Amino acid sequence: MAEKIYLRHPGKDETVAVATGFSWGALLLGFVWAMSKRMWFATFIMLAVNTLLFFSGLWGETIGTIGLVLSVLFGVACGVYGNQWHRWTLEQRGYVVVRPAGADSAEAQATHARPPEQIP
């Protein structure tokens, strides 16, 4: 199972877990996944690319095959980079990475992310 990175907004009492690695949601659901994460720019781009690839498939048999291959490649690219885009979007909104409990170095933070300790 993929490690998770926890981000917290300084002004809110909200912690968001972002998985690392491949995003099956981004691959299978595309722009719907991006919309559910409130990634509006990514939603627009993914919808536009999917629409262009869909309409390119209506032009002919050869271009339809090329459109299918490009659509699959685009879906895989979204799956590979989806979680990175989600983390970047949250960081742009002011979220910061929460230091995991017991982490002594930046390397330990990156490789052994755990849920943050509860503050009484």
BAFI-3210 file (N, C-alpha, C; in Angstrom, 3 decimals, decimal comma, padded with zeros to 6 digits):
// residues 120
n [1|2|3|4|5|6|7|8|9|10|11|12|13|14|15|16|17|18|19|20|21|22|23|24|25|26|27|28|29|30|31|32|33|34|35|36|37|38|39|40|41|42|43|44|45|46|47|48|49|50|51|52|53|54|55|56|57|58|59|60|61|62|63|64|65|66|67|68|69|70|71|72|73|74|75|76|77|78|79|80|81|82|83|84|85|86|87|88|89|90|91|92|93|94|95|96|97|98|99|100|101|102|103|104|105|106|107|108|109|110|111|112|113|114|115|116|117|118|119|120]
n.u [000,839|000,459|002,391|001,327|000,998|000,599|-001,210|-001,814|-003,967|-003,025|-004,884|-007,175|-008,738|-008,033|-006,912|-005,473|-005,053|-002,836|-002,245|000,723|002,350|000,763|-002,406|-005,374|-007,936|-007,663|-006,908|-009,114|-011,441|-010,874|-011,578|-013,703|-012,704|-010,784|-012,496|-013,788|-011,758|-011,554|-009,940|-009,834|-008,636|-007,202|-009,388|-010,711|-008,730|-008,393|-010,975|-011,186|-009,125|-010,010|-012,439|-011,553|-010,101|-012,166|-013,825|-012,014|-011,998|-014,286|-013,789|-012,692|-011,621|-008,845|-007,864|-009,469|-008,434|-005,925|-006,751|-007,880|-005,602|-004,117|-005,876|-005,827|-003,126|-003,128|-004,835|-003,275|-001,093|-002,395|-003,002|-000,418|000,596|-001,411|-001,742|000,434|-000,313|-002,559|-001,437|000,179|-001,796|-003,114|-001,002|-000,718|-002,976|-002,361|-001,905|000,257|002,897|002,608|004,705|005,687|005,144|007,927|009,830|013,109|014,640|014,637|014,595|013,489|010,999|009,992|009,961|008,715|006,015|003,446|000,206|-000,456|000,283|-002,263|-003,142|-003,648]
n.v [-001,172|002,266|004,930|007,677|011,205|013,782|016,745|019,929|022,655|025,823|027,713|026,302|023,501|021,061|018,154|016,668|013,694|012,624|010,322|008,636|007,775|005,751|006,800|005,359|006,337|008,713|007,621|005,952|007,506|010,076|013,386|013,574|012,575|014,578|016,744|015,958|016,302|018,968|020,252|022,466|023,605|021,422|019,760|021,108|020,991|018,191|017,433|018,875|017,711|015,029|015,397|016,384|014,131|012,285|013,357|013,272|010,623|010,254|010,929|009,041|005,666|005,047|007,317|007,070|004,842|005,827|007,898|006,401|005,097|007,351|008,336|006,330|006,504|009,117|008,773|007,020|008,708|010,634|009,040|008,449|010,980|012,123|012,147|013,721|016,142|016,679|017,080|019,338|021,204|021,479|022,536|024,996|026,217|026,825|024,779|022,866|020,481|018,081|017,342|014,094|012,094|011,531|011,775|012,460|013,548|015,110|013,133|010,980|012,039|012,065|009,358|007,855|008,599|009,196|009,299|012,474|013,212|013,514|016,609|017,642]
n.w [000,000|-000,690|000,685|002,753|002,694|004,948|005,129|006,551|007,081|008,186|009,274|009,720|011,366|009,994|008,530|005,743|004,008|001,587|-000,829|-001,974|-005,029|-007,584|-008,851|-008,903|-009,035|-010,523|-012,963|-013,698|-013,312|-014,121|-015,003|-013,218|-010,826|-010,342|-009,974|-007,633|-005,822|-005,757|-007,638|-009,733|-012,070|-013,103|-013,541|-015,629|-017,682|-017,971|-018,759|-021,168|-022,738|-022,807|-024,162|-026,661|-027,537|-027,683|-029,728|-031,815|-032,393|-033,861|-036,482|-038,223|-039,028|-038,676|-037,321|-035,139|-033,808|-033,154|-031,490|-029,404|-028,365|-027,560|-025,646|-023,689|-022,960|-021,937|-019,750|-018,181|-017,673|-016,124|-013,922|-012,985|-012,269|-010,757|-007,843|-007,147|-008,344|-006,796|-004,237|-004,808|-005,463|-002,985|-001,470|-002,740|-001,840|000,735|002,545|004,622|004,924|007,420|010,065|010,674|013,642|015,664|013,667|012,659|010,674|007,402|005,506|006,896|007,314|004,720|004,009|006,005|006,601|008,864|010,451|012,005|015,463|017,925|019,288|022,560]
ca.u [000,000|001,239|002,536|000,499|001,563|-000,463|-001,108|-002,742|-004,123|-002,751|-006,036|-008,297|-008,386|-008,322|-005,755|-005,806|-004,082|-002,640|-001,470|001,828|002,320|-000,226|-003,778|-006,353|-009,080|-007,365|-006,906|-010,423|-012,514|-010,426|-011,961|-014,615|-011,805|-010,213|-013,568|-014,044|-010,653|-011,643|-008,805|-010,643|-007,855|-006,959|-010,666|-010,931|-007,762|-008,698|-012,216|-010,902|-008,343|-010,887|-013,405|-010,835|-009,796|-013,422|-014,261|-011,072|-012,387|-015,426|-013,372|-012,376|-011,179|-007,442|-007,730|-010,143|-007,477|-004,919|-007,422|-008,001|-004,270|-003,791|-006,754|-005,288|-001,878|-003,476|-005,348|-002,141|-000,346|-003,168|-002,815|000,948|000,840|-002,598|-001,514|001,349|-001,120|-003,411|-000,595|000,571|-002,975|-003,309|000,064|-001,026|-004,064|-001,854|-001,660|001,667|003,122|002,711|005,841|005,250|005,627|009,161|010,734|014,263|015,257|013,767|014,470|012,536|009,683|009,535|009,794|007,946|004,913|002,372|-000,742|000,088|-000,205|-003,333|-002,756|-004,745]
ca.v [000,000|003,484|005,813|008,877|012,462|014,515|018,192|020,625|024,087|026,506|028,430|025,389|022,262|020,062|017,441|015,927|012,664|012,483|009,115|008,761|006,709|005,741|007,117|004,629|007,222|009,611|006,823|005,409|008,501|011,267|014,712|013,437|012,469|015,907|017,585|015,554|016,830|020,419|020,681|023,014|023,754|020,070|019,276|021,729|020,452|016,780|017,385|019,360|016,698|013,878|015,780|016,406|012,759|011,641|013,832|012,819|009,252|010,258|011,323|007,924|004,447|005,142|008,350|006,547|003,984|006,718|008,576|005,441|004,923|008,594|008,427|005,411|007,094|010,269|008,238|006,508|009,882|011,204|008,148|008,567|012,300|012,626|012,453|014,859|017,330|016,943|017,673|020,668|022,066|021,775|023,436|026,322|026,759|027,159|023,599|022,543|019,084|017,878|016,501|012,870|011,904|010,768|011,940|013,264|014,206|015,291|011,832|010,201|012,609|011,685|007,919|007,212|009,486|008,585|010,334|013,311|012,956|014,396|017,617|017,741]
ca.w [000,000|-000,825|001,843|002,694|003,171|005,626|005,031|007,445|006,826|009,459|009,797|009,943|012,055|008,967|008,007|004,534|003,651|000,143|-001,115|-002,913|-006,022|-008,649|-008,469|-009,707|-009,230|-011,637|-014,191|-014,059|-013,261|-014,830|-014,528|-012,074|-009,675|-010,092|-009,439|-006,244|-005,023|-005,944|-008,452|-010,828|-013,293|-013,615|-014,052|-016,938|-018,645|-018,225|-019,532|-022,518|-023,455|-023,062|-025,195|-027,938|-027,940|-028,052|-031,044|-032,836|-032,730|-034,769|-037,818|-039,105|-038,367|-038,267|-036,300|-033,959|-033,116|-032,580|-030,381|-028,307|-027,777|-026,853|-024,483|-022,682|-022,472|-021,115|-018,494|-017,406|-017,203|-015,013|-012,784|-012,482|-011,690|-010,067|-006,429|-007,089|-008,647|-005,634|-003,192|-005,252|-005,337|-001,564|-001,022|-003,273|-001,016|002,053|003,379|004,831|005,285|008,859|010,424|011,349|015,014|015,784|012,531|013,039|009,530|006,245|004,848|007,684|007,044|003,388|003,817|007,062|006,981|009,650|010,864|013,074|016,809|018,357|020,266|023,535]
c.u [000,889|001,279|001,628|001,278|000,403|-000,180|-002,176|-002,764|-003,930|-003,971|-007,218|-007,810|-008,719|-007,012|-006,221|-004,685|-004,035|-001,753|-000,311|001,725|001,171|-001,632|-004,755|-007,586|-008,876|-007,371|-008,330|-011,524|-012,154|-010,881|-012,949|-013,802|-011,230|-011,259|-013,837|-012,952|-010,602|-010,406|-009,380|-009,865|-007,580|-008,244|-010,920|-010,007|-008,093|-009,969|-011,979|-010,138|-009,211|-011,908|-012,744|-010,528|-011,054|-013,849|-013,280|-011,395|-013,548|-015,039|-013,082|-011,816|-009,750|-007,258|-008,430|-009,225|-006,394|-005,504|-007,570|-006,665|-003,876|-004,631|-006,256|-003,994|-002,142|-004,014|-004,234|-001,311|-001,074|-003,026|-001,444|001,143|-000,309|-002,380|-000,537|000,597|-001,999|-002,605|-000,207|-000,590|-003,222|-002,244|-000,153|-002,129|-003,627|-001,639|-000,157|001,772|003,322|003,880|005,335|005,858|006,888|010,113|011,865|014,852|014,242|013,569|013,467|011,130|009,142|009,229|008,905|006,804|003,844|001,376|-000,161|-000,497|-001,297|-002,827|-003,908|-005,288]
c.v [001,241|004,266|007,013|010,061|013,243|016,009|018,827|022,096|024,820|027,191|027,549|024,183|021,098|019,464|016,586|014,935|012,550|011,268|009,448|007,616|006,861|006,005|006,406|005,479|008,154|008,856|006,469|006,468|009,828|012,573|014,654|013,312|013,840|016,851|017,242|016,049|018,356|020,983|021,231|023,153|022,393|019,478|019,810|021,135|019,002|016,629|017,824|018,316|015,481|014,186|015,803|014,995|012,007|012,066|013,453|011,392|009,173|010,553|010,158|006,760|004,555|006,161|007,905|005,656|004,820|007,451|007,668|005,258|006,172|008,754|007,527|005,975|008,302|009,818|007,714|007,672|010,550|010,350|008,283|009,886|012,827|013,004|013,606|016,162|017,698|017,596|019,099|021,644|022,438|022,725|024,849|027,000|027,044|025,983|023,361|021,083|019,006|016,956|015,271|012,759|011,058|010,909|012,884|014,032|014,349|013,968|010,954|010,725|012,099|010,199|007,253|008,103|008,687|009,683|011,170|012,950|013,960|015,342|017,805|019,149]
c.w [000,000|000,486|001,658|003,241|003,757|005,543|005,909|007,060|008,146|010,067|010,134|010,732|011,126|008,469|006,834|004,261|002,134|-000,073|-002,038|-003,903|-007,003|-008,112|-009,406|-009,970|-010,406|-012,962|-014,619|-014,138|-013,915|-014,198|-013,365|-010,781|-009,326|-009,503|-007,971|-005,300|-005,081|-006,637|-009,760|-012,122|-013,926|-014,177|-015,448|-017,996|-018,991|-019,058|-020,971|-023,331|-023,775|-024,141|-026,571|-028,437|-028,348|-029,452|-032,145|-033,268|-033,694|-036,213|-038,746|-038,318|-037,858|-037,155|-035,012|-033,140|-032,449|-031,376|-029,167|-027,592|-026,990|-025,591|-023,350|-022,093|-021,577|-019,757|-017,603|-016,863|-016,033|-013,762|-012,156|-011,734|-010,834|-008,623|-006,250|-007,371|-007,465|-004,520|-003,563|-005,098|-003,886|-001,043|-001,538|-002,473|000,422|002,981|003,480|005,253|006,787|009,125|011,156|012,743|014,992|014,625|012,925|011,869|008,408|005,506|005,584|007,471|005,725|003,283|004,845|007,530|007,709|009,993|012,001|014,416|017,142|019,433|021,243|023,653]
res [m|a|e|k|i|y|l|r|h|p|g|k|d|e|t|v|a|v|a|t|g|f|s|w|g|a|l|l|l|g|f|v|w|a|m|s|k|r|m|w|f|a|t|f|i|m|l|a|v|n|t|l|l|f|f|s|g|l|w|g|e|t|i|g|t|i|g|l|v|l|s|v|l|f|g|v|a|c|g|v|y|g|n|q|w|h|r|w|t|l|e|q|r|g|y|v|v|v|r|p|a|g|a|d|s|a|e|a|q|a|t|h|a|r|p|p|e|q|i|p]
***
